[in-house]
Amino acid sequence: AKSYLDQAFVKSVERQQNAVIIHFEKISQQLYLTQDYFEALSMTNLKARIGEKNGLIEVIFDVRNKKDYEILEGLVNFGEKMLEIKQRKAE
C-alpha cells in the first residue's frame, strides 16, 4: 500500500482509534480534483470523508469494526486508483 500511496503524493498515513487519515502533499492539489478522490474511494469498502487541514487535503477513513486486512485492502485499492488517476492525467 505504501508504494502506491507514496507515488500518489501522499505525505503521511496516520492511524487513530477508529480512523486512518491520509494526508496529501500540497502538490496533489494541482493534480487531483475532488471527484478524483471520490473515484478512488469508490474502489474501497471503507466509509470515508474528505477534508482539509492546514491547507492540505486529507482523506479520513472510518475503520470502526473493520479487520486489519480489510483496512489494508481498502488502502491498497485507494492507492492503486489514485496512482492510476495520476498516470491517466500525465498522458
VOBA-1610 file (N, C-alpha, C; in pm, whole numbers, padded with zeros to 5 digits, always signed):
BEGIN
Ala+00084-00120+00000Ala+00000+00000+00000Ala+00087+00125+00000Lys+00198+00120+00075Lys+00283+00238+00090Lys+00339+00286-00043Ser+00384+00194-00128Ser+00444+00237-00254Ser+00342+00308-00343Tyr+00220+00257-00348Tyr+00116+00324-00427Tyr+00088+00463-00370Leu+00076+00471-00239Leu+00042+00598-00176Leu+00155+00699-00192Asp+00280+00653-00179Asp+00394+00743-00198Asp+00392+00804-00338Gln+00363+00722-00437Gln+00362+00769-00576Gln+00242+00860-00605Ala+00141+00856-00520Ala+00020+00936-00541Ala+00024+01065-00459Phe+00145+01108-00420Phe+00165+01233-00345Phe+00105+01232-00206Val+00113+01118-00139Val+00068+01110+00000Val+00184+01150+00090Lys+00156+01242+00181Lys+00259+01290+00275Lys+00273+01195+00393Ser+00159+01152+00449Ser+00164+01061+00564Ser+00032+00987+00580Val+00041+00875+00650Val-00078+00797+00686Val-00074+00780+00837Glu-00184+00815+00900Glu-00190+00816+01047Glu-00305+00727+01093Arg-00277+00640+01187Arg-00382+00552+01241Arg-00425+00607+01376Gln-00553+00634+01389Gln-00609+00673+01517Gln-00706+00564+01559Gln-00771+00582+01671Gln-00854+00475+01727Gln-00952+00416+01625Asn-01037+00498+01569Asn-01139+00448+01475Asn-01121+00504+01335Ala-01002+00555+01305Ala-00982+00620+01176Ala-00840+00599+01124Val-00829+00599+00992Val-00700+00608+00926Val-00706+00736+00843Ile-00609+00824+00865Ile-00609+00954+00797Ile-00492+00959+00700Ile-00522+00988+00575Ile-00420+01004+00472Ile-00406+01152+00444His-00285+01204+00464His-00255+01345+00438His-00183+01354+00303Phe-00234+01438+00216Phe-00172+01455+00084Phe-00078+01575+00084Glu+00024+01568-00001Glu+00118+01678-00017Glu+00049+01793-00091Lys+00105+01913-00076Lys+00049+02033-00139Lys+00036+02016-00291Ile+00136+01956-00352Ile+00136+01941-00498Ile+00015+01862-00548Ser-00042+01778-00464Ser-00156+01697-00507Ser-00274+01784-00548Gln-00284+01904-00491Gln-00397+01993-00524Gln-00389+02044-00667Gln-00268+02044-00724Gln-00252+02087-00863Gln-00292+01975-00959Leu-00292+01854-00910Leu-00317+01738-00995Leu-00458+01682-00982Tyr-00501+01663-00858Tyr-00628+01593-00833Tyr-00743+01690-00813Leu-00857+01654-00870Leu-00982+01725-00845Leu-01059+01648-00738Thr-01157+01712-00678Thr-01235+01646-00573Thr-01294+01515-00622Gln-01345+01515-00746Gln-01406+01392-00796Gln-01305+01278-00811Asp-01176+01311-00824Asp-01073+01207-00833Asp-01064+01129-00701Tyr-01071+01201-00590Tyr-01068+01134-00460Tyr-01190+01043-00444Phe-01306+01093-00485Phe-01428+01012-00474Phe-01422+00890-00566Glu-01364+00908-00684Glu-01349+00794-00776Glu-01263+00686-00711Ala-01153+00727-00648Ala-01064+00630-00582Ala-01133+00568-00460Leu-01210+00648-00387Leu-01280+00595-00269Leu-01384+00491-00309Ser-01440+00505-00428Ser-01541+00408-00472Ser-01482+00269-00492Met-01350+00258-00495Met-01283+00129-00512Met-01265+00057-00379Thr-01304+00121-00270Thr-01286+00061-00137Thr-01421+00026-00076Asn-01417-00056+00028Asn-01538-00087+00105Asn-01538-00011+00237Leu-01457+00095+00244Leu-01446+00172+00367Leu-01525+00302+00354Lys-01587+00343+00462Lys-01651+00474+00465Lys-01541+00578+00482Ala-01557+00691+00416Ala-01453+00793+00426Ala-01512+00931+00402Arg-01438+01030+00445Arg-01474+01168+00413Arg-01347+01243+00374Ile-01365+01347+00298Ile-01252+01427+00252Ile-01258+01560+00324Gly-01143+01603+00374Gly-01137+01730+00445Gly-01011+01805+00409Glu-00993+01917+00478Glu-00875+01998+00456Glu-00822+02040+00592Lys-00691+02030+00609Lys-00628+02069+00735Lys-00499+02141+00701Asn-00484+02261+00753Asn-00365+02343+00726Asn-00341+02358+00575Gly-00448+02370+00499Gly-00437+02391+00355Gly-00405+02266+00276Leu-00403+02151+00341Leu-00372+02025+00273Leu-00494+01933+00275Ile-00511+01858+00169Ile-00623+01763+00159Ile-00594+01642+00246Glu-00697+01595+00315Glu-00684+01470+00389Glu-00809+01386+00366Val-00786+01256+00361Val-00896+01159+00347Val-00901+01080+00476Ile-01016+01082+00542Ile-01033+01016+00671Ile-01121+00894+00653Phe-01062+00777+00672Phe-01135+00651+00661Phe-01188+00612+00797Asp-01316+00577+00802Asp-01376+00524+00924Asp-01348+00374+00927Val-01264+00331+01021Val-01224+00189+01024Val-01283+00117+01145Arg-01383+00179+01207Arg-01451+00115+01319Arg-01507-00020+01276Asn-01486-00122+01358Asn-01536-00258+01332Asn-01479-00321+01205Lys-01366-00272+01157Lys-01302-00331+01039Lys-01179-00409+01084Lys-01157-00522+01021Lys-01038-00603+01048Lys-00918-00540+00977Asp-00798-00566+01030Asp-00677-00507+00971Asp-00665-00538+00822Tyr-00696-00662+00783Tyr-00682-00697+00641Tyr-00781-00618+00555Glu-00900-00587+00609Glu-00998-00507+00535Glu-00948-00365+00516Ile-00886-00312+00621Ile-00832-00176+00615Ile-00719-00171+00513Leu-00627-00268+00521Leu-00514-00271+00430Leu-00561-00284+00285Glu-00656-00373+00262Glu-00709-00392+00127Glu-00771-00261+00075Gly-00845-00192+00161Gly-00905-00065+00121Gly-00801+00040+00088Leu-00694+00047+00168Leu-00588+00144+00143Leu-00513+00111+00014Val-00489-00018-00009Val-00422-00059-00134Val-00508-00021-00254Asn-00637-00053-00249Asn-00728-00021-00360Asn-00734+00130-00384Phe-00741+00207-00276Phe-00744+00353-00287Phe-00614+00403-00350Gly-00501+00354-00300Gly-00371+00397-00351Gly-00351+00360-00497Glu-00391+00239-00535Glu-00379+00196-00675Glu-00460+00287-00766Lys-00582+00320-00724Lys-00669+00403-00808Lys-00616+00545-00817Met-00564+00600-00706Met-00507+00735-00710Met-00387+00739-00805Leu-00305+00636-00802Leu-00190+00628-00892Leu-00236+00616-01037Glu-00339+00536-01060Glu-00394+00521-01196Glu-00446+00656-01247Ile-00514+00731-01161Ile-00566+00863-01199Ile-00450+00957-01231Lys-00347+00953-01148Lys-00228+01038-01171Lys-00166+01006-01307Gln-00150+00878-01336Gln-00088+00837-01463Gln-00177+00874-01582Arg-00307+00863-01564Arg-00402+00899-01670Arg-00391+01048-01702Lys-00374+01131-01600Lys-00364+01275-01620Lys-00231+01314-01685Ala-00129+01230-01669Ala+00003+01259-01724Ala+00011+01230-01874Glu-00087+01154-01924Glu-00084+01116-02067Glu-00119+01231-02158
//
